[in-house]
Amino acid sequence: MADIYWHRNVMSQTITLDASGLMCPLPVLKLRKRLASLAEGDLISMIATDPAAVIDVPHYCQESGHELVEQHQAGERLTFVVRCCRVS
């Protein structure tokens, strides 16, 4: 179930995507697919264990126009929080 948060006076949601165990390029491909179904301002929290995700996710966000809000690592577990941004 998605958590609901208020952002800029607009209701948005945070979705969790577990990409643990998936290797490059699957975590970014799954992130891209989920972002395509979200509304602008929605957040997605992705969990990954692929070491390449540290490079791939920020690069994908920069190239696609989505905002990487947060990134952290605990052991092998990487967590990325990405805000869906629609590019015109």
Buried (B, 14 or more C-beta within 10 A) or exposed (E): EEEEEEEEEEEBBBBBBEBBEBEBBBBBBBBEEBBEEBEEBBBBBBBBBBEBBBEBBBEBBEEBEBEBEEBEEEEEEBBBBBBBBEEE
